[in-house]
Amino acid sequence: MSNDTNGQKPQKAKGPKAPGGKTQARRQARSLAMQALYSWHMAGQSLNEIEAQFRVDNDFSAVDGAYFHEILHGVPRQKSEIDGAFESLLDRPLDEIDPVELSILRLSTYELKNRVDIPYRVVINEGIELAKVFGATDGHKFVNGVLDKLAPSLRAAEVSAYKR
């Protein structure tokens, strides 16, 4: 009986990986989801139409498409709860918040509430990075301030453990 592998286990063929891996695919999903949430906020278009448009207009080969879908549909479904979570932390009325920053706050709050698999510091950092790219000049400082105040109420144990 012949053994073609000389006693070694055969190696599994590895499929193509997204450039940058899972972290980068999630980051891309967040970026597109934030833009889609902004479109939803501004135009009031249906979520399915927005999602279809984004999937046609953007290359999703390096995007976590399932995560994009989850955020895009999850945030509007929980909009009242999400807005209520951070509204008391704002220095102005909700309707005076820049729409880009509002979209970022909603996305980040959704993640803090629903995605405990993502460390709170990662959620805050990703929100800040989105604000640096898409927000007003000092929008990232505003987003950082709100999310820093919000995290202890939504992730008390995690925040407490980190500070010890």
DSSP file with accessible surface (Angstrom, degrees, kcal/mol):
  #  RESIDUE AA STRUCTURE BP1 BP2  ACC     N-H-->O    O-->H-N    N-H-->O    O-->H-N    TCO  KAPPA ALPHA  PHI   PSI    X-CA   Y-CA   Z-CA
    1    1 A M              0   0  234      0, 0.0     2,-0.3     0, 0.0     0, 0.0   0.000 360.0 360.0 360.0 126.3    0.0    0.0    0.0
    2    2 A S        -     0   0   99      4,-0.0     2,-0.6     2,-0.0     0, 0.0  -0.640 360.0-156.7 -89.2 141.5    1.5    3.3   -1.1
    3    3 A N    >   -     0   0   92     -2,-0.3     3,-1.4     1,-0.1    -1,-0.0  -0.918   4.6-170.8-119.6 103.7    1.4    6.4    1.1
    4    4 A D  T 3  S+     0   0  146     -2,-0.6    -1,-0.1     1,-0.3    -2,-0.0   0.673  83.8  54.8 -67.9 -18.2    1.7    9.5   -1.0
    5    5 A T  T >  S-     0   0   49      3,-0.1     3,-2.0     5,-0.0    -1,-0.3   0.349 103.5-124.9-100.5   7.4    2.1   11.8    2.0
    6    6 A N  T <  S-     0   0  142     -3,-1.4    -2,-0.1     1,-0.3     3,-0.1   0.901  75.3 -50.0  51.8  41.7    5.1   10.0    3.5
    7    7 A G  T 3  S+     0   0   63      1,-0.3     2,-0.3     0, 0.0    -1,-0.3   0.493 113.7 119.6  81.5  -2.5    3.3    9.6    6.8
    8    8 A Q  S <  S-     0   0  143     -3,-2.0    -1,-0.3     1,-0.1    -3,-0.1  -0.708  71.7-103.7 -96.0 152.5    2.3   13.3    7.0
    9    9 A K        -     0   0  189     -2,-0.3     2,-0.1    -3,-0.1    -1,-0.1  -0.483  42.3-107.5 -68.9 140.6   -1.2   14.6    7.1
   10   10 A P        -     0   0  102      0, 0.0     2,-0.3     0, 0.0    -1,-0.1  -0.420  36.3-115.4 -67.3 143.0   -2.3   16.1    3.8
   11   11 A Q        -     0   0  184     -2,-0.1     2,-0.3     1,-0.1     3,-0.0  -0.619  25.4-120.0 -80.9 140.1   -2.5   19.9    3.9
   12   12 A K        -     0   0  194     -2,-0.3     2,-0.3     1,-0.1    -1,-0.1  -0.574  27.8-113.5 -77.2 141.0   -5.9   21.5    3.5
   13   13 A A        -     0   0  103     -2,-0.3     2,-0.5     1,-0.0    -1,-0.1  -0.552  31.2-136.7 -71.3 134.8   -6.3   23.8    0.5
   14   14 A K        -     0   0  197     -2,-0.3     3,-0.1     1,-0.0    -1,-0.0  -0.853  12.9-139.5 -99.6 131.4   -6.9   27.3    1.7
   15   15 A G        -     0   0   54     -2,-0.5     2,-0.0     1,-0.2    -1,-0.0  -0.218  39.5 -71.8 -79.1 172.1   -9.5   29.4    0.1
   16   16 A P        -     0   0  140      0, 0.0     2,-0.4     0, 0.0    -1,-0.2  -0.368  48.6-148.1 -66.5 142.0   -9.1   33.1   -0.7
   17   17 A K        -     0   0  185     -3,-0.1     3,-0.1    -2,-0.0    -3,-0.0  -0.872  22.0-105.0-109.7 149.1   -9.2   35.4    2.2
   18   18 A A    >   -     0   0   37     -2,-0.4     3,-2.3     1,-0.1     6,-0.1  -0.439  49.2 -95.4 -67.0 140.5  -10.5   39.0    2.2
   19   19 A P  T 3  S+     0   0   97      0, 0.0    -1,-0.1     0, 0.0     0, 0.0  -0.381 113.4  12.2 -57.7 128.3   -7.6   41.5    2.3
   20   20 A G  T 3> S-     0   0   65      4,-0.1     4,-1.0    -2,-0.1     3,-0.4   0.371 110.3-121.9  85.2  -7.8   -7.0   42.5    5.9
   21   21 A G  H <>  -     0   0   27     -3,-2.3     4,-2.1     1,-0.2     5,-0.2  -0.190  58.2 -27.3  72.1-160.5   -9.2   39.6    7.2
   22   22 A K  H  > S+     0   0  143      1,-0.2     4,-2.4     2,-0.2     5,-0.2   0.854 133.0  55.7 -63.0 -40.4  -12.2   39.8    9.4
   23   23 A T  H  > S+     0   0   95     -3,-0.4     4,-2.3     1,-0.2    -1,-0.2   0.940 111.3  43.6 -60.5 -46.8  -11.3   43.1   11.1
   24   24 A Q  H  X S+     0   0   67     -4,-1.0     4,-2.5     1,-0.2    -1,-0.2   0.888 112.0  53.5 -67.4 -37.9  -11.0   44.9    7.9
   25   25 A A  H  X S+     0   0   11     -4,-2.1    39,-2.0     1,-0.2     4,-1.9   0.894 111.2  46.8 -64.4 -37.9  -14.2   43.4    6.5
   26   26 A R  H  X S+     0   0   32     -4,-2.4     4,-2.7     2,-0.2    -2,-0.2   0.899 110.2  52.7 -67.3 -42.3  -16.1   44.5    9.6
   27   27 A R  H  X S+     0   0   85     -4,-2.3     4,-2.3     1,-0.2    -2,-0.2   0.927 110.5  47.8 -60.7 -42.7  -14.6   48.0    9.3
   28   28 A Q  H  X S+     0   0   77     -4,-2.5     4,-2.4    34,-0.3     5,-0.2   0.900 110.5  52.1 -64.2 -40.4  -15.7   48.2    5.7
   29   29 A A  H  X S+     0   0    0     -4,-1.9     4,-2.8     1,-0.2    -2,-0.2   0.918 110.2  48.6 -62.4 -43.4  -19.2   47.0    6.7
   30   30 A R  H  X S+     0   0    9     -4,-2.7     4,-2.8     2,-0.2     5,-0.2   0.916 110.7  50.9 -61.3 -45.1  -19.4   49.7    9.4
   31   31 A S  H  X S+     0   0   21     -4,-2.3     4,-1.9     2,-0.2    -2,-0.2   0.940 115.3  41.0 -60.7 -48.0  -18.3   52.4    7.0
   32   32 A L  H  X S+     0   0   15     -4,-2.4     4,-2.5     2,-0.2    -2,-0.2   0.898 114.4  52.8 -68.3 -38.2  -20.9   51.5    4.4
   33   33 A A  H  X S+     0   0    0     -4,-2.8     4,-2.9    -5,-0.2     5,-0.2   0.902 107.5  52.0 -64.6 -40.1  -23.6   50.9    7.0
   34   34 A M  H  X S+     0   0    3     -4,-2.8     4,-2.3     2,-0.2    -1,-0.2   0.937 111.6  46.7 -61.2 -43.5  -23.0   54.4    8.5
   35   35 A Q  H  X S+     0   0   61     -4,-1.9     4,-2.2     1,-0.2    -2,-0.2   0.894 112.9  49.4 -65.5 -38.2  -23.3   55.9    5.0
   36   36 A A  H  X S+     0   0    0     -4,-2.5     4,-2.5     2,-0.2    -2,-0.2   0.897 110.1  50.6 -68.6 -38.7  -26.5   53.8    4.4
   37   37 A L  H  X S+     0   0    3     -4,-2.9     4,-2.7     2,-0.2    -2,-0.2   0.886 108.6  52.7 -65.4 -37.8  -27.9   54.9    7.8
   38   38 A Y  H  X S+     0   0   85     -4,-2.3     4,-2.7    -5,-0.2     5,-0.2   0.937 109.7  48.6 -60.4 -46.7  -27.2   58.5    6.8
   39   39 A S  H  X>S+     0   0   35     -4,-2.2     4,-3.2     2,-0.2     5,-0.6   0.915 111.7  49.6 -59.6 -43.2  -29.1   58.0    3.6
   40   40 A W  H  X5S+     0   0   52     -4,-2.5     4,-1.8     1,-0.2    -2,-0.2   0.930 113.0  47.0 -61.9 -44.3  -32.0   56.5    5.4
   41   41 A H  H  <5S+     0   0   74     -4,-2.7    -2,-0.2     1,-0.2    -1,-0.2   0.910 120.4  37.6 -63.5 -43.7  -32.1   59.4    7.9
   42   42 A M  H  <5S+     0   0  103     -4,-2.7    -2,-0.2    -5,-0.2    -1,-0.2   0.889 130.3  25.2 -79.8 -41.5  -31.9   62.0    5.2
   43   43 A A  H  <5S-     0   0   72     -4,-3.2    -3,-0.2    -5,-0.2    -2,-0.2   0.658  85.1-138.4-102.2 -20.3  -34.0   60.5    2.4
   44   44 A G     << +     0   0   59     -4,-1.8    -4,-0.2    -5,-0.6    -3,-0.1   0.708  45.7 160.1  67.9  18.8  -36.4   58.2    4.3
   45   45 A Q        -     0   0   61     -6,-0.5    -1,-0.2     1,-0.1    -2,-0.1  -0.288  50.3 -85.8 -68.8 157.7  -35.9   55.6    1.6
   46   46 A S     >  -     0   0   52      1,-0.1     4,-2.4    -3,-0.1     5,-0.2  -0.357  31.8-126.2 -66.9 146.2  -36.8   52.0    2.4
   47   47 A L  H  > S+     0   0   33      1,-0.2     4,-2.9     2,-0.2     5,-0.2   0.877 110.0  54.0 -61.2 -38.3  -34.0   50.0    3.9
   48   48 A N  H  > S+     0   0  114      2,-0.2     4,-2.4     1,-0.2    -1,-0.2   0.894 109.3  47.9 -65.4 -39.0  -34.2   47.3    1.3
   49   49 A E  H  > S+     0   0  111      2,-0.2     4,-2.5     1,-0.2    -2,-0.2   0.923 113.4  47.8 -65.5 -43.8  -33.8   49.9   -1.5
   50   50 A I  H  X S+     0   0    0     -4,-2.4     4,-2.8     2,-0.2     5,-0.2   0.935 112.6  48.8 -62.0 -46.2  -30.9   51.5    0.2
   51   51 A E  H  X S+     0   0   20     -4,-2.9     4,-2.4     1,-0.2     5,-0.2   0.936 112.0  48.3 -60.8 -45.9  -29.2   48.1    0.8
   52   52 A A  H  X S+     0   0   55     -4,-2.4     4,-1.8     1,-0.2    -1,-0.2   0.930 112.3  49.6 -60.2 -43.5  -29.8   47.0   -2.8
   53   53 A Q  H  X S+     0   0   81     -4,-2.5     4,-2.8     1,-0.2    -2,-0.2   0.925 111.7  48.0 -62.4 -44.7  -28.3   50.3   -4.0
   54   54 A F  H  X S+     0   0   17     -4,-2.8     4,-1.3     1,-0.2    -1,-0.2   0.878 110.4  51.5 -65.7 -36.2  -25.3   50.0   -1.8
   55   55 A R  H  < S+     0   0   97     -4,-2.4     5,-0.3    -5,-0.2    -1,-0.2   0.831 114.9  43.0 -71.6 -28.5  -24.6   46.5   -2.9
   56   56 A V  H  < S+     0   0  119     -4,-1.8    -2,-0.2    -5,-0.2    -1,-0.2   0.898 117.8  44.5 -79.0 -41.5  -24.8   47.5   -6.5
   57   57 A D  H  < S+     0   0  106     -4,-2.8     2,-0.3    -5,-0.2    -2,-0.2   0.589 111.9  54.8 -82.0 -13.3  -22.7   50.7   -6.1
   58   58 A N  S  < S-     0   0   56     -4,-1.3     2,-0.7    -5,-0.2   -26,-0.0  -0.937  83.4-114.6-126.4 148.7  -19.9   49.2   -3.9
   59   59 A D        -     0   0  124     -2,-0.3     3,-0.4     1,-0.1    -3,-0.1  -0.696  29.6-176.9 -79.2 112.3  -17.5   46.3   -4.2
   60   60 A F    >   +     0   0   37     -2,-0.7     3,-1.6    -5,-0.3     5,-0.2   0.296  53.7 104.2 -95.0  10.6  -18.6   44.0   -1.4
   61   61 A S  T 3  S+     0   0   91      1,-0.3    -1,-0.2     3,-0.1   -36,-0.1   0.802  92.4  32.7 -64.8 -28.3  -15.8   41.4   -2.0
   62   62 A A  T 3  S+     0   0   22     -3,-0.4     2,-0.4   -44,-0.1    -1,-0.3   0.057 104.6  97.0-112.8  23.5  -13.9   42.7    1.1
   63   63 A V  S <  S-     0   0   16     -3,-1.6     2,-1.6   -35,-0.1   -37,-0.2  -0.910  78.6-123.3-116.2 139.8  -17.0   43.6    3.2
   64   64 A D     >  -     0   0   38    -39,-2.0     4,-2.3    -2,-0.4     3,-0.2  -0.658  34.4-175.0 -76.8  89.9  -18.7   41.6    5.9
   65   65 A G  H  > S+     0   0   15     -2,-1.6     4,-2.4    -5,-0.2    -1,-0.2   0.845  77.2  54.4 -61.7 -35.8  -22.0   41.7    4.0
   66   66 A A  H  > S+     0   0   76      2,-0.2     4,-2.5     1,-0.2    -1,-0.2   0.901 109.5  48.1 -66.6 -37.5  -23.9   40.0    6.8
   67   67 A Y  H  > S+     0   0    3      2,-0.2     4,-2.5    -3,-0.2     5,-0.3   0.904 109.3  52.9 -69.5 -41.3  -22.7   42.6    9.3
   68   68 A F  H  X S+     0   0    0     -4,-2.3     4,-2.7     1,-0.2     5,-0.2   0.945 111.7  46.8 -55.2 -48.6  -23.6   45.4    7.0
   69   69 A H  H  X S+     0   0   81     -4,-2.4     4,-2.2     1,-0.2     5,-0.3   0.915 110.4  52.6 -61.3 -45.3  -27.1   44.0    6.8
   70   70 A E  H  X S+     0   0   50     -4,-2.5     4,-2.7     1,-0.2     5,-0.2   0.933 114.3  41.1 -58.1 -48.4  -27.4   43.5   10.5
   71   71 A I  H  X S+     0   0    0     -4,-2.5     4,-2.3     2,-0.2    -2,-0.2   0.945 113.4  52.9 -65.6 -48.6  -26.5   47.1   11.3
   72   72 A L  H  < S+     0   0    0     -4,-2.7    -1,-0.2    -5,-0.3    -2,-0.2   0.863 122.1  30.1 -59.0 -37.4  -28.5   48.6    8.5
   73   73 A H  H  X S+     0   0   25     -4,-2.2     4,-1.3    -5,-0.2    -1,-0.2   0.786 118.2  55.7 -93.1 -28.2  -31.7   46.8    9.6
   74   74 A G  H  X S+     0   0    0     -4,-2.7     4,-1.7    -5,-0.3    -3,-0.2   0.888 102.0  54.7 -72.8 -40.9  -31.0   46.6   13.4
   75   75 A V  H  < S+     0   0    0     -4,-2.3     3,-0.5    -5,-0.2     4,-0.2   0.963 110.8  43.3 -62.1 -52.2  -30.4   50.3   14.0
   76   76 A P  H >4 S+     0   0   22      0, 0.0     3,-1.1     0, 0.0     4,-0.3   0.892 111.1  56.4 -61.8 -34.7  -33.8   51.5   12.6
   77   77 A R  H 3< S+     0   0  175     -4,-1.3    -2,-0.2     1,-0.3     3,-0.2   0.849 119.6  31.2 -64.5 -31.9  -35.6   48.6   14.3
   78   78 A Q  T 3X S+     0   0   33     -4,-1.7     4,-2.9    -3,-0.5    -1,-0.3   0.142  82.9 125.4-110.1  17.9  -34.2   49.8   17.7
   79   79 A K  H <> S+     0   0   76     -3,-1.1     4,-3.1     1,-0.2     5,-0.3   0.866  73.1  48.2 -50.2 -47.4  -34.1   53.5   16.9
   80   80 A S  H  > S+     0   0  105     -4,-0.3     4,-2.3     1,-0.2    -1,-0.2   0.933 115.7  44.1 -62.5 -45.4  -36.2   54.7   19.9
   81   81 A E  H  > S+     0   0  116     -3,-0.2     4,-1.5     2,-0.2    -2,-0.2   0.903 115.6  48.8 -63.7 -43.3  -34.2   52.6   22.3
   82   82 A I  H  X S+     0   0    0     -4,-2.9     4,-1.1    -7,-0.2     3,-0.4   0.953 113.4  44.9 -63.6 -50.9  -30.9   53.6   20.8
   83   83 A D  H >X S+     0   0    9     -4,-3.1     4,-2.2    -5,-0.2     3,-0.5   0.911 112.0  54.0 -61.0 -39.9  -31.7   57.4   20.8
   84   84 A G  H 3X S+     0   0   47     -4,-2.3     4,-0.5    -5,-0.3    -1,-0.2   0.810 100.7  61.7 -64.1 -29.1  -33.0   57.1   24.3
   85   85 A A  H 3< S+     0   0   27     -4,-1.5    -1,-0.2    -3,-0.4    -2,-0.2   0.863 121.1  19.3 -66.7 -35.7  -29.7   55.5   25.5
   86   86 A F  H X< S+     0   0    0     -4,-1.1     3,-1.8    -3,-0.5     4,-0.4   0.575  97.2  92.9-113.4  -8.4  -27.6   58.5   24.5
   87   87 A E  H >< S+     0   0   93     -4,-2.2     3,-1.5     1,-0.3     5,-0.2   0.883  85.5  53.9 -57.6 -39.8  -30.0   61.5   24.3
   88   88 A S  T 3< S+     0   0  107     -4,-0.5    -1,-0.3     1,-0.3    -2,-0.1   0.673 104.0  58.4 -70.2 -13.2  -29.5   62.5   27.9
   89   89 A L  T <  S+     0   0   44     -3,-1.8    -1,-0.3     2,-0.0    -2,-0.2   0.498  85.8 103.4 -92.3  -4.3  -25.8   62.7   27.3
   90   90 A L    <   -     0   0   22     -3,-1.5     4,-0.1    -4,-0.4    -3,-0.0  -0.463  65.6-144.7 -81.8 152.3  -26.0   65.2   24.5
   91   91 A D  S    S+     0   0  115     -2,-0.1    -1,-0.1     2,-0.1    -3,-0.1   0.304  86.5  26.9 -95.2   6.9  -25.2   68.9   24.9
   92   92 A R  S    S-     0   0   82     -5,-0.2    -2,-0.1     0, 0.0     5,-0.1  -0.966 102.8 -68.8-156.6 166.0  -28.0   69.9   22.5
   93   93 A P    >   -     0   0   66      0, 0.0     3,-2.1     0, 0.0     4,-0.3  -0.247  46.2-114.8 -62.2 151.0  -31.3   68.5   21.3
   94   94 A L  G >  S+     0   0   27      1,-0.3     3,-1.7     2,-0.2     8,-0.1   0.862 114.6  58.8 -54.3 -40.1  -31.2   65.4   19.1
   95   95 A D  G 3  S+     0   0  143      1,-0.3    -1,-0.3     4,-0.0     0, 0.0   0.578 101.2  57.2 -73.0  -4.6  -32.6   67.2   16.1
   96   96 A E  G <  S+     0   0  125     -3,-2.1     2,-0.3     2,-0.1    -1,-0.3   0.427  81.2 109.0-101.2  -0.4  -29.6   69.6   16.2
   97   97 A I  S <  S-     0   0    8     -3,-1.7     5,-0.0    -4,-0.3    -3,-0.0  -0.579  84.9-101.3 -76.6 136.6  -27.0   66.8   16.0
   98   98 A D     >  -     0   0   58     -2,-0.3     4,-2.9     1,-0.1     5,-0.2  -0.323  30.8-126.3 -53.8 132.7  -25.1   66.7   12.7
   99   99 A P  H  > S+     0   0   33      0, 0.0     4,-2.1     0, 0.0    -1,-0.1   0.822 108.4  51.6 -58.2 -32.1  -26.7   63.8   10.6
  100  100 A V  H  > S+     0   0   23      2,-0.2     4,-2.2     1,-0.2     5,-0.2   0.956 112.8  44.2 -68.2 -48.4  -23.4   62.1   10.1
  101  101 A E  H  > S+     0   0    9      1,-0.2     4,-2.9     2,-0.2     5,-0.2   0.888 112.1  53.6 -64.9 -36.1  -22.5   62.2   13.8
  102  102 A L  H  X S+     0   0    4     -4,-2.9     4,-2.6     2,-0.2    -1,-0.2   0.925 108.0  50.0 -63.4 -42.3  -26.0   61.0   14.6
  103  103 A S  H  X S+     0   0    1     -4,-2.1     4,-2.4    -5,-0.2    -2,-0.2   0.907 112.3  47.9 -62.3 -40.2  -25.6   58.0   12.3
  104  104 A I  H  X S+     0   0    0     -4,-2.2     4,-2.9     2,-0.2     5,-0.3   0.924 111.3  49.9 -67.2 -44.0  -22.3   57.2   13.9
  105  105 A L  H  X S+     0   0    0     -4,-2.9     4,-2.6     1,-0.2     5,-0.2   0.911 112.2  48.3 -61.6 -40.8  -23.8   57.5   17.4
  106  106 A R  H  X S+     0   0    9     -4,-2.6     4,-2.4     2,-0.2    -2,-0.2   0.933 113.2  46.8 -65.2 -45.5  -26.7   55.2   16.4
  107  107 A L  H  X S+     0   0    0     -4,-2.4     4,-2.2    -5,-0.2    -2,-0.2   0.951 115.8  44.9 -61.1 -48.5  -24.4   52.6   14.9
  108  108 A S  H  X S+     0   0    1     -4,-2.9     4,-2.6     1,-0.2    -2,-0.2   0.888 112.6  50.8 -65.8 -39.2  -22.0   52.6   17.8
  109  109 A T  H  X S+     0   0    0     -4,-2.6     4,-2.6    -5,-0.3     5,-0.2   0.912 107.8  53.9 -65.6 -40.1  -24.8   52.5   20.4
  110  110 A Y  H  X S+     0   0   12     -4,-2.4     4,-2.8    -5,-0.2     5,-0.4   0.939 110.6  46.7 -56.3 -46.7  -26.3   49.6   18.5
  111  111 A E  H  X S+     0   0    0     -4,-2.2     4,-2.3     1,-0.2     7,-0.2   0.915 111.3  50.5 -65.0 -42.0  -23.0   47.8   18.8
  112  112 A L  H  < S+     0   0    1     -4,-2.6    -1,-0.2     1,-0.2    -2,-0.2   0.900 118.1  40.1 -61.7 -39.1  -22.6   48.6   22.5
  113  113 A K  H  < S+     0   0   68     -4,-2.6    -2,-0.2    -5,-0.2    -1,-0.2   0.875 131.3  20.7 -75.9 -39.4  -26.1   47.3   23.2
  114  114 A N  H  < S+     0   0   62     -4,-2.8     2,-0.4    -5,-0.2    -3,-0.2   0.607 112.8  60.4-112.8 -17.3  -26.2   44.2   21.0
  115  115 A R    ><  +     0   0   38     -4,-2.3     3,-2.2    -5,-0.4    -1,-0.2  -0.565  45.4 159.1-120.2  69.8  -22.7   43.1   20.1
  116  116 A V  T 3   +     0   0  110     -2,-0.4    -1,-0.1     1,-0.3     4,-0.1   0.633  69.8  75.2 -67.6 -10.0  -21.0   42.2   23.4
  117  117 A D  T 3  S+     0   0   94     -3,-0.1    -1,-0.3     2,-0.1    -2,-0.1   0.660  86.4  71.2 -72.7 -13.6  -18.6   40.1   21.4
  118  118 A I  S <  S-     0   0    7     -3,-2.2     5,-0.1    -7,-0.2    -3,-0.1  -0.908  97.1-117.0-104.4 118.3  -17.0   43.4   20.3
  119  119 A P    >>  -     0   0   64      0, 0.0     4,-2.0     0, 0.0     3,-0.8  -0.224  19.6-123.1 -55.2 142.3  -15.0   45.1   23.1
  120  120 A Y  H 3> S+     0   0   19      1,-0.3     4,-2.5     2,-0.2     5,-0.2   0.851 111.6  56.8 -58.3 -34.5  -16.5   48.4   24.1
  121  121 A R  H 3> S+     0   0  128      1,-0.2     4,-2.4     2,-0.2    -1,-0.3   0.862 106.0  50.4 -67.4 -32.0  -13.1   50.2   23.4
  122  122 A V  H <> S+     0   0   59     -3,-0.8     4,-2.9     2,-0.2     5,-0.2   0.929 109.5  51.0 -68.3 -43.9  -13.2   48.8   19.8
  123  123 A V  H  X S+     0   0    0     -4,-2.0     4,-2.2     2,-0.2    -2,-0.2   0.942 113.1  45.3 -58.2 -47.5  -16.7   50.1   19.4
  124  124 A I  H  X S+     0   0   11     -4,-2.5     4,-2.5     1,-0.2    -1,-0.2   0.941 113.6  49.2 -63.0 -46.2  -15.7   53.6   20.6
  125  125 A N  H  X S+     0   0   74     -4,-2.4     4,-2.6     1,-0.2    -2,-0.2   0.910 110.6  49.9 -60.7 -42.7  -12.5   53.6   18.5
  126  126 A E  H  X S+     0   0    7     -4,-2.9     4,-2.3     1,-0.2    -1,-0.2   0.899 110.3  51.0 -64.3 -39.6  -14.4   52.6   15.4
  127  127 A G  H  X S+     0   0    0     -4,-2.2     4,-2.2    -5,-0.2    -2,-0.2   0.920 110.6  48.9 -61.5 -43.8  -17.0   55.4   16.0
  128  128 A I  H  X S+     0   0   22     -4,-2.5     4,-2.3     2,-0.2    -2,-0.2   0.926 110.5  50.5 -61.5 -45.2  -14.2   57.9   16.4
  129  129 A E  H  X S+     0   0   74     -4,-2.6     4,-1.8     1,-0.2    -2,-0.2   0.906 109.5  50.5 -62.9 -40.3  -12.5   56.8   13.2
  130  130 A L  H  X>S+     0   0   12     -4,-2.3     4,-3.2     1,-0.2     5,-0.5   0.913 110.6  50.2 -61.8 -41.5  -15.8   57.0   11.2
  131  131 A A  H  X5S+     0   0    0     -4,-2.2     4,-1.7     1,-0.2     9,-0.3   0.865 107.7  53.3 -66.7 -35.2  -16.2   60.6   12.6
  132  132 A K  H  <5S+     0   0  113     -4,-2.3    -1,-0.2     1,-0.2    -2,-0.2   0.883 117.1  38.0 -64.6 -38.5  -12.7   61.5   11.5
  133  133 A V  H  <5S+     0   0  105     -4,-1.8    -2,-0.2    -5,-0.2    -1,-0.2   0.918 135.6  15.7 -78.8 -45.4  -13.4   60.3    8.0
  134  134 A F  H  <5S+     0   0   70     -4,-3.2    -3,-0.2    -5,-0.2    -2,-0.2   0.648 108.1  81.6-108.1 -19.3  -17.0   61.5    7.5
  135  135 A G  S  <<S-     0   0   21     -4,-1.7     5,-0.0    -5,-0.5    -4,-0.0  -0.137  84.7 -76.6 -87.0-178.2  -17.8   64.0   10.2
  136  136 A A    >   -     0   0   54      1,-0.1     3,-1.7     2,-0.1     4,-0.5  -0.140  62.9 -81.5 -68.4 172.9  -17.2   67.7   10.8
  137  137 A T  T 3  S+     0   0  130      1,-0.3     3,-0.3     2,-0.1    -2,-0.1   0.861 129.3  18.9 -48.3 -52.3  -13.8   68.9   11.8
  138  138 A D  T >> S+     0   0   92      1,-0.2     4,-1.3     2,-0.1     3,-0.9   0.178  90.9 114.4-107.2  20.3  -14.1   68.2   15.5
  139  139 A G  H <>  +     0   0    2     -3,-1.7     4,-2.6     1,-0.3     5,-0.2   0.831  70.0  62.0 -59.4 -32.8  -17.0   65.7   15.2
  140  140 A H  H 3> S+     0   0   44     -4,-0.5     4,-2.6    -3,-0.3    -1,-0.3   0.861 100.8  53.3 -64.4 -32.2  -14.8   62.9   16.4
  141  141 A K  H <> S+     0   0  125     -3,-0.9     4,-2.4     2,-0.2    -1,-0.2   0.912 110.1  47.4 -68.4 -40.2  -14.3   64.6   19.8
  142  142 A F  H  X S+     0   0   34     -4,-1.3     4,-2.3     2,-0.2     5,-0.2   0.948 113.7  46.9 -63.5 -49.3  -18.1   64.9   20.2
  143  143 A V  H  X S+     0   0    0     -4,-2.6     4,-2.7     1,-0.2     5,-0.3   0.931 112.5  50.7 -59.5 -45.4  -18.6   61.3   19.2
  144  144 A N  H  X S+     0   0   56     -4,-2.6     4,-2.7    -5,-0.2     5,-0.2   0.931 109.9  50.2 -58.8 -46.5  -15.8   60.2   21.6
  145  145 A G  H  X S+     0   0   27     -4,-2.4     4,-1.5     2,-0.2    -1,-0.2   0.917 113.4  44.4 -60.6 -44.3  -17.3   62.2   24.5
  146  146 A V  H  X S+     0   0    4     -4,-2.3     4,-2.0     1,-0.2    -1,-0.2   0.946 115.8  46.1 -67.7 -46.9  -20.8   60.8   24.1
  147  147 A L  H  X S+     0   0    0     -4,-2.7     4,-2.6     1,-0.2    -2,-0.2   0.878 109.3  55.3 -66.9 -35.9  -19.6   57.2   23.7
  148  148 A D  H  < S+     0   0   83     -4,-2.7    -1,-0.2    -5,-0.3    -2,-0.2   0.871 112.7  42.9 -62.2 -37.9  -17.2   57.4   26.6
  149  149 A K  H  < S+     0   0  124     -4,-1.5     4,-0.4    -5,-0.2    -2,-0.2   0.808 116.3  49.0 -75.3 -31.2  -20.2   58.5   28.8
  150  150 A L  H >X S+     0   0    0     -4,-2.0     4,-1.5     1,-0.2     3,-1.2   0.874  95.0  70.9 -77.6 -38.6  -22.5   55.9   27.4
  151  151 A A  H 3X S+     0   0    1     -4,-2.6     4,-3.2     1,-0.3     3,-0.3   0.864  92.8  55.4 -52.6 -45.4  -20.3   52.8   27.6
  152  152 A P  H 34 S+     0   0   50      0, 0.0    -1,-0.3     0, 0.0     4,-0.1   0.838 109.3  48.0 -61.8 -28.4  -20.4   52.5   31.5
  153  153 A S  H <4 S+     0   0   86     -3,-1.2     3,-0.2    -4,-0.4    -2,-0.2   0.830 122.0  33.5 -80.8 -28.4  -24.2   52.3   31.4
  154  154 A L  H  < S+     0   0   55     -4,-1.5    -3,-0.2    -3,-0.3    -1,-0.1   0.703 134.1  26.3 -96.4 -23.6  -24.4   49.7   28.6
  155  155 A R  S  X S+     0   0   12     -4,-3.2     4,-2.9    -5,-0.3     5,-0.3  -0.320  72.4 152.6-133.9  48.6  -21.3   47.7   29.4
  156  156 A A  H  > S+     0   0   63     -3,-0.2     4,-2.7     1,-0.2     5,-0.2   0.894  74.3  44.9 -50.6 -51.8  -20.8   48.3   33.2
  157  157 A A  H  > S+     0   0   79      1,-0.2     4,-2.5     2,-0.2    -1,-0.2   0.916 115.7  46.8 -63.4 -43.7  -19.0   45.1   34.0
  158  158 A E  H  > S+     0   0   58      2,-0.2     4,-2.1     1,-0.2    -2,-0.2   0.929 114.5  46.1 -65.3 -45.0  -16.7   45.3   31.0
  159  159 A V  H  X S+     0   0    7     -4,-2.9     4,-2.3    -8,-0.2    -2,-0.2   0.933 114.2  49.1 -63.4 -43.9  -15.8   49.0   31.7
  160  160 A S  H  X S+     0   0   57     -4,-2.7     4,-1.0    -5,-0.3    -2,-0.2   0.918 110.7  49.8 -62.5 -43.9  -15.3   48.3   35.4
  161  161 A A  H  < S+     0   0   56     -4,-2.5     3,-0.4    -5,-0.2    -1,-0.2   0.886 110.7  50.4 -63.2 -38.7  -13.0   45.3   34.6
  162  162 A Y  H  < S+     0   0  121     -4,-2.1    -1,-0.2     1,-0.2    -2,-0.2   0.910 108.1  52.1 -67.0 -39.6  -10.9   47.3   32.2
  163  163 A K  H  <        0   0  155     -4,-2.3    -1,-0.2    -5,-0.2    -2,-0.2   0.679 360.0 360.0 -74.2 -15.5  -10.4   50.2   34.7
  164  164 A R     <        0   0  219     -4,-1.0    -3,-0.1    -3,-0.4    -4,-0.0  -0.074 360.0 360.0 -74.8 360.0   -9.2   47.8   37.4
